[in-house]
Amino acid sequence: MVNKELKEILRSVLKEELQPIHSDIQGLKRDVDSLKEGQRHLQISQIKSCYAVA
């Protein structure tokens, strides 16, 4: 019974402590995805401009 209670307390504390870190990671993932998408659009634009000049 004590083990179960300790596990529950530990789970609660860890969840509370890790939530801000998780939110930061999610934000970083969104930033990376946005950068990748911007890079893709830039590459497409560069390719199109090369063909437009030729």
Beta strands, then each sheet from edge to edge (+ up, - down):
end
